[in-house]
Every structure is written in C-alpha cells, then in structure tokens.
C-alpha cells in the first residue's frame, strides 16, 4: 500500500528495460553472469514483503527486517533455492541489502542503485539465489500509472541442459495504490499478464503488494488467467487468516481502510504453489532501538505489511 498521492509523477514509458543483476565477488558487487550450467530446477521458495517506505525510522526498520529474514532463512533446507521480492524500497535499503553478509553470500541483486526506478519511494528489488540459472532481468513500467509503478521480472531456466529451455518467469510488482477513476489496477494486471503468459514461458508467478482494496480486485486473477495461491490452498476472502495489512498500521489508517489482503501470490502455466503462509507477523525493530522509534512517534514494527512465503513447484 501507499497513501502519498503527492509523490505521483507522469505516466511512464511501458517499454521493458533490461537490467544487469549483480553478485558480490572479490570484495565488491559485480555483474552476475548467467548460470545456465546450473542443475535443473524443480522447486523454488518465494518470499515477498513490502517494506513500508513512508514510516519513520527507515534504516532501523530495514535492519530489523533483514535480521528477521536471516533467521528465517537459516531454518530452511539448504538445498532449496530462494527468490525474495521487496516492494517500497528506498536507496538506503539497497545499501543495507548490499552490506548484509548473508545477502552477499547467497544472492544476486536486480538493483544495486536506483537508476532503474522512476520514484524514490516505490522501488521494487528482487534477490535471486545464485545457484539458480538466471537468464534475464527486465523491468516494465505500466502504461496506466500515476505513481510510476512497474513489474520487475526475472527469468529462470528450469532445465538448462535441455535443447528447448523452459522459462519460469517471476514478476515482483506493486500495483497502483488506493482507488482511481477509471481504475488503474486492471490495466496493470493486463500488462503483467501479457509478459507472464508469453508463449515461451513455462510458468509464471505474479506476487507482491497488489493493493487489492476494491470489489473488482477479487476477480482480477481469474479474469487474467491466474490462480491465487491463498484461495487454492483453501483460504477464504474476508478472513483474518488472509489479511496482510492493517494490524501493524496506525490506528487511524486501520480505521479508515480496515484490514486487507493487499499482498498476494498468483501463478499461471505449468507450475503449482504450495505451503503459502504469512511471515513477518509482529516483527519489530531491535529492542535497543525501540525507544528511539517511540521518540519520534513511529510504530515499532519493521513494516505495516505481513510478508508471504510459498513454494513454487515446476510441472
């Protein structure tokens, strides 16, 4: 979510832009070479999390979020590769990501600076496990947007040694906030769907802060040929078990908007999602820093969103 319309800019160029991922080697972040000699991929764990760009204490909150993620990831099976989506990144968040030893050791980053963003507040960034055969990274700004929202795509080759390489395409996105006349999220959904339903894409995953606030948002996934991992797993709409935003927000915002299932994991093609769960529930900044957060009237939570985690399996 985001409620700062004063940050809106002009409509963006929708032409996809290629990006060069970077990995840490030899003491610095360097362009990451495609790992197309990697073994075949049958499963990937996906995490998506909106790190509120608006709340005060940004560096303290990001440090807390990264510490939490490091602990969480350390509980995973080591052989399971990971992809992590972040939304509402700012420049300092990128610096903290690049300084984290666990990020340096394991991941390639789609962004090491903000050159590919058109706003300093709504940056999307993806971490890709370096063991994955990463074939392509590109960013496509939505044609219909007043907040310079985009989809950040990474292509993973599921069978690098096969003559006909199969592409698994991940889209990290933050759809338009609040309501608009006419609505913009359906058009943004349609644009993302074109990339994820491309004929050479074996399976597509669309995840992030989809800002699902209005009645039409409930059916966008089916309208554009996606399945909703939460609903496919037996989840129900208007359920506290599904809400990802509101519980860690200021009281006046929760009163204004209520609790919402803003964040989603969707999929299409020959993939399945299993084990969807919320993460980041109740996570706060380091205890020693909470007094400082309270001193300038900020909440102690690292973000106002819960994150989501699920496993992608390739058919």
N, C-alpha and C positions, 0 to 999 in steps of 0.2 A: 504494500500500500504506500501511498504518499499523498499528502494533502497540501502541497505547496504549488498551487497553480501559478504563482508569480514567477516560478522558475521556467515556465513553458517557453519554448522557442518556436521558431518557424518550422514548417513541415520539412522533413529530412529527405535526402536522396535515398530511394529504396534500393539502388543498385548494390548487390553484395560486394563486400570488400574483403579480400584475402588478408589474413593475418599470419604472422610468423610466431609460433609458440617458442618459449624459451625454457631451458632447464639449467640448473646450477651445476657447473663443472669448472674445475681449475680455479676456484675462488671467485667466480662471477657468473651472472646469468647470461647464457649464450643461446643463439638459435638452436632449436632442437631438431635434429634430423629425424626423418620419418623412420619408424621402427617396423618396417614392413617384413622383416625377417623373424618377427616375433611368432610365438606359437599361436595356434588357433584359439579364438575366444568363444567361450560358451556361456559365460556369466560375468556380469559387472555389477558392483554395488554402486548405487547412485544416492548422493546426498544433495539436497537443495535447501538453501537458507537465505532469507532476506535479512541483511544486517542493517537495521534502520539508519539511514544516512542523516536524519534530521535531529535525532535526540542529542542532547549534550553529552560530553564525555566520550566522544567517538573513539579515541585511541584506547582508553581504558576498557571500553566495551569490546572492541575488536580483540584486544589481548585476552580478555576473558573468554570470548568465543573460540579463539584458536586453542587456548589451553583445554577447553572442554572437548573440542573436536579431536585433539591429540589423544586425550584419554579414551575417548570413544573408539577411535580407530585402532588403538592398541588392543582392544578386545576382539577385533575381527580376525578371522582366519587369514594368515599372512598371504596365502596363495590367491585370495580373492582380490582382483584389481578394483580400483575405485575411480570414480569421477565425482567431483564436487562442484556444484553450481553455487555462486554467490550473486545476490542482487543488492542494489543500493550501495555499491562500493563508492568510496572516495579515494583520492590519491594516497592519503596516509595508510589506508587499508592495504593498498598494493605494496607499500614499503614494509608493512608488518608481515604480510604474507611472504615476501622475499627474504625476510630476516629469520623466519621460523625454521629451526633445524629440521623438523620433521617434514616440512614442505620441501625444503632443499633436497632432502634425501630421497624423496619418493615421487615428486610430481613435476610435470611440465605445466607452465602457466600460459594461458592465452594472452595475458596482458601483464606487462611489467611497467607500463606507464599509461597515461590517459589519452594517448594520441588518437586512439580509435573511438573515443567517446565524444558525444556532442553535448554533454551536460556533465558538470562535476558532481552531480548528486545521484544519478541513476545508473551508475556503471554496472555492467554485468561482466563477470570474470569466471572462468572455468579452470579447475585443476584437473589434469589428466594423468593418471598413473603412467609412469614412464615405461612400464612393461607392455602397455597396450600399443598395438600397431596403428599409430595416429597418421592418417593420410592427409587430412585437410582441416583447416580452421578458417571460417569466414563469418563475417558479421553483416546482417541485412537490416537496415533501418526501415521501419514501417512507413509506408506512404502516407497513411492516415494517422498522424500523431501530432499532438501539440506539446508533448513532453519529451520528444526525441527518444522514444522507446525503440528497442531493437530486439532481434533474435541473434544470439551468439551460437554458432553451430560448430560442432566437431564431428568429423567422420572417422570411425574406427573400422578397420578391415577385419572381419571376423575369421577369414581363412586366408592368410597372406600367401600361402604356398599354392593355393588353388588357381587354375587358369582364369576362372571367372570370379574375381574377388567380390565378396559380398560386403556391402557397406551398411554399418549401423550408424545412424545419424542422430546425434543428441542436440537438442535446442534448449538453451538456457535463456529464459525470457522474463520480462517484467512488463506486463500489459498495462495499458493506459489506466490511470487512477480515476476513481470516482465515476460520475456519470457525465455524459456529454450528449448534445443534440446536434446531429444524429450520433448514436453510439459509435465509438471507435474500436472497441474490442472485437466485435465480429469481423470487421475488415482485417484487423491484425491477425486474428485467428486464421482467416482465409489465406493470408500471405504465408504464414508459417506452415500451414497445411500443404501448400504447393511444394515447399522445399522438402518436407518430410514424407510426402507421397510421391516423390520423384521416382520414375520407373527403375532406376538402378539402385534405389535404397531398399535394402532387405528388410529393415525395420527402423521405425522412428520413435523417438522419445521426446516429448514436449513437457517441460517442467519449469517451475519457478513460481513467482508471485503473479497469478493470473487475475488478481483483483476481481474475483467473482462476487459482485455485490448486488447485481440486479437479476430479476427472474430469467432473462434471456441467457445469462451466463450458465445456467444449469444445463442447458442443452447444446451449448456450443461444441462440446467434444463429439457428441453423436452427429451433429449437423455436418461436421467436417471430417468424419471418418476415424475418430479416435475412441479408445476405451479409457475409462477413468479408473486408475488403479485402486482408489479408495472404494468406489462403488462395486467394482469387480470382486473385491475382497469381502463383500457383504456389508459395507458401510452404508449408512443412511444419511440423507440430507437432513439439515436442521437438527443435527445431533452434536452434543457437546464433545463426543469422542472424535468428531471430524474437524472441529474448528481449529484454525491455525493462527487466528489473530483476534485480539481483544482482551484476553486475560492478562496480558503483560503491558497494556496500554494505559495511558492516563484515564482517570475516571470519566472526565468529560468526553473523551473520544469514544470510550466504550458506551457511554450513554447515548451519544449521537448516532453511532453506527451499529452498536450491538456487536456480538461475537460473530465471526465469519470464517468460512472455509475459503480463504483467499488463495492459499497455496495448493497446487495440485501437481500430480504426476500422471501424464497421459501417454498412451502408446498406440502404435499402429503397425501394420505389416506383420512380419513373421517373428515377433518377439512376444514374450509374456512378462508380466510384472508380478512379483510375489513378496510377501512379507512387509507390505507398506506399514510404516509406523511413524509417529511424530517423535522428534528429538528436540533438545534444547528447552525442555519444559522446566521453568523455574531457575534457569541458569543465570547467575548474577556475576557482576564484576568481582574481582578478588576482594576478599573481606577487608583487607587493609585499605582498600581504595573507596569503600562504600561511604565513609564519612565525607570524603571529597565530593562524591556524586550528590549526596544529600545537600551539601553546602550550596550548590547552585541549582537546586530544585529539580534534579534529574532523578528518574527512576533507576533502581539498581540493576535491572535486568539488562543483559547484553544486547537484547533487541526486543521489539514488540511482537515479533513473529515466532511461532514454533517452526522448526525445520521439518523436513520429511526425508525419509530414507526407505529405499526399496531395492530389490534385486532384479536386474534385467537378465532374462534367460533367452538365448537365441534358439529358434526352432530350425 
